[in-house]
């Protein structure tokens, strides 16, 4: 299911495929339409909500043109396959690797260091044309959901097509070889393409339902779209020598389908799956129609401006998205606004077109015809050298970012070990007023890049139950006589560094029961799939059974309601969700467990603030990253439910003042960045909260903690 970030990547690079059976200006017009709606979507996503369907248009075009070429000149051996790959290299790599190199340099110059490592890694995978799998993995990472958009995110569709270009000539070539053996070449090629189309479509329909986030990016769920263009090519080449009746009407129906899909299909729909049929079938109809005459779509798709945009569509696609991502960083550096205004968006469109024209003229066309790249061996050599250069730039970016993190971690650990340090929340303690060491903590002590990686041990130790929640890991910290169960989702997990620091002092053994994006509740959440929803419910039942019968003395629990309840909106969820926690809390009380409910921390994500990235961009103006208890407020049905239970075994802790001293929620306290993303406490700041947490525990009246 494409999110605002996930759909920021639709690729018009299909225009680089070879032209067959004469030049078709209607296909150039289709390219222009597709890249236009992608560009408009990225700049005005709420208006052109389905603009990401442009990628499907290009997949169909690529499949048609490449298959048309291959069935007209089928590969007869490895030499022909190598020549095919060499042509793809000369057409695709020069412009794409130039953009990747430019993005790498620009990221160093204008982007905050907090995004360097991720961007560097993605540049490497984009240069190797496997970045779609990188984004697929990230798409199901709950903590990666709030990452800043990548300036190379749009390369995912290039990766899909390159993977298609790699296997398709071998598939068609082998089909012809098999067909020649039995004298049925056309039939076997046709059935092969049809078989791949059907297999991929069935898998896409199922997997889009089962794993909608990953399904958007991976090649097997997209292969049917490319194969659909292949089916049209087979039909046109072998079956239909003349134009179809009502071809003009078919063309208009197809064109209308693409336009309607741009406004009707929404980014919250599971995609591609069945919904992907709309742009795919529509594009296939336009290509299949191949209509001529004044009543056809040809005059519209052949207008000179449309043709011009179609000619440069590959480069428009390559350049526009990095501009959209990087211009705000540059604007902030120059003292301007972070958001893109209307004028800036128009300028980005103009610059994208100008850069695309220059790139097409002086890079694409020059390299495609360059004598120095004549011959497969030279083309492959160029590809290896260029990929190594770009990958080295990406690796350098990752290395520099990681070195910054390592040095900063060493410095912070030294300060944490100092009992006189006022680092982080230490500056909020009463004794800090008379401590001269605290005067040095007015400046930032934690690098933003370090903050993004500053997470509790629960992540490195694999303590999380993740969707579909079949695995139920437990992790143990400390070896004290009092057994504490830490229960909840990631907003319980981010308190682990605090509890670890208190474990030895207070004679605790802490056992974690943590689930990513799953609340421990009797009411089902609206998770990505029904299977995940049921898995979360089963996990919650298991946690209650395990904690009530596992010999624990107390439960510390905290959660954030990160998804609404099944079949409800957020307002209904806020009213109904406390009921889902009540019976679980009562089960713990009846089992004679002390229960500490930690009210959820203030939520900067509600104000659309990713704290480390914001701090990196506004180190000299941290007020731009701050908020108020009201603007950073979020519902907490667990705490609300706990307040309704009259029992001396339940207490609610309120940590708001530790993040919003003097009524302002701060991104940096005592030199330490408070959150590593939009909602989770950095491990360092959590450690420095140990004195406040301990004092609050002792005031709770719970027997286990006194």
N, C-alpha and C positions, 0 to 999 in steps of 0.2 A: 504494500500500500504506500504510495508515494507521499511523503511529507513535503513541507515547503522546501526543506533542503533536499529531499530525495528526488524531486522532480526538476531540480535545477540543472538538468544535464541532458537535454534531448538533442540528438546529433544529426546534422544535415550533411554529413560527410559522404553520403552515398553518391553524390554527384561525381566523385572521382572514378566511378566505375567506367569501363570502356563503352563507347557508343557503338551500337550495333544496328544493323538494318537501317542505316540512315539516321540523321539527326532528328530528334523529336522535340520540338519546342514546347509541347504540352508538358513533357516531363520536366523541362527547365522551369516552367511555370509552377509545377507542383513543388519543386524544390524551393522556389521563392516563397510560395504560400507557407510551406512547412517551417522554413527558417524564420519567416515573419511572425508566425504565431508563437514560436518558441521564444523569440526575442521579446515580443509583447508580454508574454506570460511572465518571463523573468523580471520584467520591469513593473508590470501591473498585474500581479498574480490574482488579486481578488476579482478583477474584471475578466481576465482570460483564464479562468480557473482550470480549464482542460487543455491549455496550450502545450502541455507535455506530450500530447498525442502527435506532435510533429515528428518525434523520433520514430513512431510507427510508420508514418508516411515514408520516411527515408529508408527504413528497413525493407519495405516492400519494393521501393525503387531499386535499391541495391540488389535484392534478390532477383528482380526481373532482368536488370542489365547484365549482371554477372552470369546468370544462367543462360541468357540469350547468347552471350559470347561463347560460353563453354559448349553449348549444344551445337552451335554453328562450327566451332573449331575445337572438337573434343581433344583433351590431352591424350597422347598416344604413348606416353612414357614419362619417366621422372624428369627428363629434360624439358618437356612441355610444361609440367607442373612448376618447375623451377623458373621458367620464363614468366609464367603467370604471377608467381610470387614477386619476381623482380619488378614487374610492371606495377604491382600494388605498392611496393616499397617506394618507387620513384614518384608515384602519384600522391601517396599519403604521408610518408615520414618527414620529408623536408619541412613542410609547413607545421605539422603537429609538434615535431621536436623543437622547432624554432620557438613556438609558443611556450612549450614547457620550459625551455631555457630562460625565456623572458620572464615567465612567472617566478622561476626560482630566484632570479636576480631581484625582481621587484619585491618579492616577499622579504628578502633581507633588508631592502631599503625602506619599505613603508609599513610592513605588517608587524604587529607586536611579536616579541619572541615567544609568547605563549602558544603561537600557532606554527612555529617553525618546524618542530619535530613532526607533527602530523602532515604538514604540507610536504616536507621533504620526503617522507615515506611514500606519500601518494604520487609525487613526481616520479619516483623510481618505478612504482607499479604501473603508472600511466605510460612511461617510456617503454616498458616491457609489454604493454597492452594486456594487462591482467587486472587493472584497477577496478573493474566492475566487481570482481570477487572481493577485493578489499572493502569496497563500499557495501557489498552484501553482508559481510561479516559485521561491519560497523552498524548496519541498520538494525540489527537485533541486539545490539549492546545498549542496555538501558542508559548507562552513563554517557554513551557517545551521542545520545539524542540531542543534547544541548551544545554540542561542539559547534564552533564557528563554521560557516559554509567554506568548503574547500575551493580555492581558485582553479583546481583541476577536476572538480567533481563532474564536469560535463564530459570528461574523457571516458566515462563508463561505456557510453554507446559506441565510441570508436573501438574500444576493446572487444565488445560483442561482435562488431563487424569484422575486425581483424581475425578473430577466432573463426568466424564463418569463412572468411577468405582462405584461411589455412586449410580447413578440412573439405571445403566444397569442391575444388578441382579434383581432389582425390576421389571423392564420392562419385562425381559425374564421370571421371575417367574410368573408374572401376566398373561402373554401370555400363559404359559403352563396351568395355572389354568383354564383360559377361554377355552383353547383348549380341556382340559380334559372334561369339561362340555358338549361340543358339539362333542367330539370324533374327533377333527381336530387339534390336538396339533401342528404337524409339519407345517401344512398349516398356522395356525394363527401366529405361531412364525415367519415363513418366511415372511408373509405379514406385520407383525409388524416391522421387521427390514427393509424391503423394504420401508415401509411408512415413517419411520424415516429418512432413507437415502434420499428419494425424497424431503421430506419437508425441511430438512436441506440444501440440495443442492440448491433448488430453492431460499431459503432465503439467502444462501451464495452468489449466483450469483447476486441477487438483492442488497444485502447490501454491497457487495464488490464494486459495482458500485456507490451506494449512499454514503457510508461512508468507503472508502477504508482503512483509518488508523485504525479505531476501528475494522473493519471486520477481520483484521489480527489476533487479539488476542482473540476475544470473543468465548465462547463455542458453541453457536448455529451455527456459520458459520463453525465450525470444526467438528461438530457431524457427518456429512455425511462421513467424511474420516474414522472415527472409525467404522461407520456403514457399510462402504464398505468392511472392513475386516470381519464384521459380516455376510454380504451377502456371502462372499467366504466360511466362516465356515458353514453356513446353506447349501450351495450348496454341499460342500464336504461331509458333514455329512448325508444329506438326499437324495441327488439326484445323486451324482456321486461316486459310490463305487469303480470304477477303474479309472486309469489315462486317461486323455484326449488324443485323437490322436494329433500328432504333438506337444506333450508336451515340448519336448526339444526346438523346435522353439519358442513356446510361452515364455519359460523361457528366452531365449536370447533376444527376442523382449522387454520383460519387463525390463531386466537388461540394455539394450541399452537405453530404454526410461528414466531410472533414470539418467544415465550418461549424456545423451544429455541434459536433463533438467537442470543439474548442470551448463552447459555452455550456454544454449540458453535462459533459463528463467532469467529475470533481476529483480533486486531489485526495480526498478521503475514501474514494472507492478502491477496493482491491483491484490491482492492475498488474499485468495485462489481463490474463484470464479471459472470460467471456466478454468483458467490456472492451477489450482490445479488438474485438471483431469490428467495431464501428469504424475506426480509422483504417484498419487493414482492408476490409472489404471495400470501403469507399475508395481508397487509393487504387486497389486492383481494378475497380470498375472504370476509373478514369483511364488507366493504362490500357485496359482491355478494349475500351471503346475506340481509342485511336481515331477520334472523330475529326472530320474536316467540314468546312462550310461555315456560313455565317451564323447558323443556329447552334453550332457546337461550342464547346468550352475553349476551342483553340484560339479564337481571336482575343479572348480575355487573357489566357495564359501565355500568349505570344506578344503582349505589349512590350515595347522596348525596355521600360523600367523593370518590368517583371522578369524579362529575360536576363537583364543585367544582374539583378539580385540572385537569380538562379545560378548564373555563371560563377558568382563569388560566394555562394551559400556555404561551402565548406569552411572557408576562411572567416566568414561572418560568425559562424558557430564557434570556431576556435577562439576568436578574439573577444567576443562580447561578454562571455561569462567572467573571465579574469578581470575585466574592467569593472563589472558590477560588484565583484567581491573586493577588489583592491582600492578602488576610488574612495570609498568611505574612510579607509585607513589613511590615505594621503590627505583627505580633507581635514581629518582630525589633527594630523601633524601640522597642517598649515593654519590651524585655528578655526576651521570651518565646522559645519554641521556633520554629524555622523550619518544621518539618514539621507537618502537620495531624494532631492526635490525634483519637480517636473523639469526644470531647465537642465539640471544635471543629467537626467534620464535621456532627454533629447540629445544632449551632447554625446552621451555614451553611444547612442544609435549612430550618430554621424561619424564618430571616431571609429566605431566598429566597422562601418562600411568602408571608410577610407583605408583603414588598416587591412581590411580584407582585399580590397582592390590591389593595394600595393603587394600584399602577400601572394595573391594569385598571379599577378603579372611578373614579379621578380623572383619568386621562390617556386611556387607550384609549376608554372609553365617552363621556367628555366631548367629546373632539375629534371622534369619529365623528358625534356629534349636534349639534356646535356650529354655530350659525347663521352665525357669522363665516366658516366655511369652506364655506358653501353655494355651489354653482356650481363648475365646473371651474377657471375662471381663479383664483379665490381659493385653491383647494386647491393649484394649481401654484405660486402666489405664495408660499404658506406653505412649500411644499417647498423652494423656492429659498432663501428667507431662512434657514430652519432649517438646511439643508445648509451654507450659507455660514458661519453662526455656528459650527457644529461643526467644519467644515473649518479655519476660522481658528484654533480652539483647537489642532487637531492640527498645523497649520503652525507655530504659535507654539512648540509643544513641540519640533518638529524644529529650528527656528531657534535656540532657546536652547541645545539640546544641541550643535548644530554650532558655535556661538560658543564654548562652553566648550572644545570640542575644538581649535578654531583657536588660541585663546589659549594653551592648554597646549602645543600643538605648537611654537609660537614660543618659549616659555620653554625647552622641552627642547632645541630646536636650538641655542639660545644656550649652554646648559650643555654640550652635546656638543662644541661648537667650542672650549671652554676646555680646554687641555691639562692644567690643574691640577685639572680636575673629577674627582670620584670617583663620578660618576653611574653607577647600575646596577652592573654587575660590576666597575667600577673600584674599588669599596669592598672587593673581595676580594683585590686585589693587595697584596703585602707592603708596598710603599711607602705604602699608604693609612694605615697606622698612625701615621705621622709627619706626615700632611698635615692641617693645620687645616681645610681645605675640606670634609673628609669628615665633620666633626662636624655639619654642617647637613643631612646626608642621612638622619637618623633618621626624618624625617617623609616622608609621601607626596608625591612630586614629580609624579607622573603621575595625571591624572584617570581614573577607570575608563571613562568614556565615550570618552576619547581612546585608551585601551588597546584597546578593541574595534575601532578602526579603524587601529591601528598595525601595518600589515602590510607585507611586502616589496614591492618594485616589481614583482615578478612578477605580482601581481594586477592592478594598474593597467595594466601593459604587455601583458596578455593572453598570458602565457607558458604557459598551462596547456592540456594536452590533456584534454578533458572527454568524458564518455560521449556517444556511443559510440566515441570515440577515433579518428574518421576524420581529424580535423585534427591535424597534428603540428607545432605551433609551436616555433620556436627563438628565444631572445633572447640577445643578446650584451652583455656589460658589460666595460668596460676595453679597452685596446688594447696589451697587453703581448706579449712574444715567447713566453711560455709559455702554451699553450692548455689550459685546464682545462674538462672537461665536468662540470657539476653534474647528477646523475642521481637520479631517485627520484620519490616522490609529494610531498605537501605538507610532509612532514617533512624533505625535502631542501630544498624551497623556502624554508622559514623560516630557513635558514642563509645565504641570499643577501645580506642586509645585512652580515653578518660578512665574507663573502668580498669584497664590494664595497669595504669599508674596507681590505682587505689587497691588493686588486688593483694599485693604483698603486705601493704600497711594494714589492711582490714581483714586479712586471713580469708580471702575468697578463692574459689575456683569458679571460673566463668565458662559456661557452655553456650555456644551460639546456636540459635535457630532462626536463620536469616533467609529471606526469599526476595529476589529481585522483582520489584513491581507487583508484588502480591501482598495484599493485606490479610492479616490473620483475623478473619471474620466469617460469620455464618452466612453472610449474604454474598451472592456471586458478583464479581466485577465484570465490566465490559472489556475483557482483554482481547488480544488480536484474533483469536479463534475460539470456538466453543471448547476445543480440546484443552487450551490453556486455561480457560475459565474453570473447567471441571478439575483440572490438575491443581489449580490454586486452592479450590475448595477441599480437595482431598488432602493437600498438604496442611491446610489449617486444622483439619480434623486430627491429623497425625500429631501435629505440634501440641495440641491440647492433651491428647492421650499421653504423649511422651513426657510432657512437663508435669502433669498431675500425678503420674505414676513413677517418675524417675528419681525420686529421692531428693528433690530440690527444696531449698529453704525459702527461696524468693524468686520472683520474676521481675526483671526490668524490661519494660516494653515501650516502644515508640514507633510511630508510623506516620507516613504522609499519604493521604488519599490521592494517588496519582492518576487514577482512572475512575470514571463514574461507575455506579452500580449498573448491572445489566438491565437494559431497557429504560434507563432513567437519564435525565439531564443533570447538570451540576446542582441546580437548585433542589431538585428532588433528592439527589444523593446526599446533600448536606442535611436534609431533614430526616432521611431514612437510615443513613449509614450507622449512626450510633447504636441502633438496635442490633446490628450485626456483631458488635463487640460485647454487648452486655452479658450474654450467656457465657461467653468465653471468660470474661473477667470473674463472673460468679463461680465458674468451675474452679478457677484458681483459688478463690476465697474458700470455697467448700473443701478444697484439698489442703486447707490450712497453710497456704503460701502467702507470704507478704508480697504485695504487688505495687511496684513503683511505676507509674505512668509518666513518662517524660513528654510534656506538651511539645509538639513539633516546633522546630526552630523557625524564625522568620524566613520568608521565602522570597529572595530577590528575583527568582525566575518569574514571579508574578508581575514584576515590572520589566520583564524581558532583559534582565541583566545576567550575563555570564561573568561572574566576579573577576577571575584572573585576567580574562581578555579585556575587560573594562579597565582594570587597574593598569594593565600594560599600555593601554591607549591613553590613559588619563593620569599618569603618575604625578603630574604637577597640579592636578585638579580632581582629587579623589571624591569631591562632593558630587561629581557627575555619576559616581558609582554607588552613592549612598541612597538611603530611603528613610521611610518612617515606619513605625509599627503598623500603621494603617495601610500604607502602600505595599508593605511586605507581608501582609496578613494572608493566611490561608486557613481553610477549615481544618479541624482536627476532630473527627467523630470519635476516635478512641478516647481522647481526653474528655470530650463532652459526655461520653457514656460513663466514664469513671466517676465523674462528678455527681452522677445520679444514684450511685450505689452507696448506701450508708453502712460502711464497714470500717473498723479500725485497721483492717488489713490492707486497705487501699489508700494510696496517697498520690497526688498529682504534683509534679515538679514543673515550674515555669521558668525556662531559661532565657526568656526574651531580653531581660536586662543585661545579659552577658553579651548580647549582640547589638543591642540598641541602647547603649548608655546615654543618659541625658536626652532620651527621646529621639535619637538619630541612629538608624541602623547602619553600621559602618562596614565598609569592605576591608578595612585594615584596622586592627587594634593591637597596640603594643608592637608595631612593626610587622605583624603577621597577618597574612591574608586569611580571612575568616572562612571562605568557602572555596572548594576546588572546582566548582561548576556553578550551576544556578541554584543549588539547594543543599549540597552536602558539605559538612564541616571538614576543613583540612585536618589531617591527623595531628599536625603540630599545634594548631589552635585548640583542638580537643584535649590534648595533653595538658596544655596550660590551664584548662578549665577544671582540673582535678580538685583544687582547693575549694572552689565555689560549689562544685557538685557534691563533694564530701560534706561540706557544711549544711547544704540543703537536705542531704540524706538524713543527717542527724536530727534535723528539725522536723522530719516527716513523722516521727513517732512510730515508725515501723520497727518491730523488735529485732529483726535480723540485722539491721544497720545501726544498732545502738549497743 
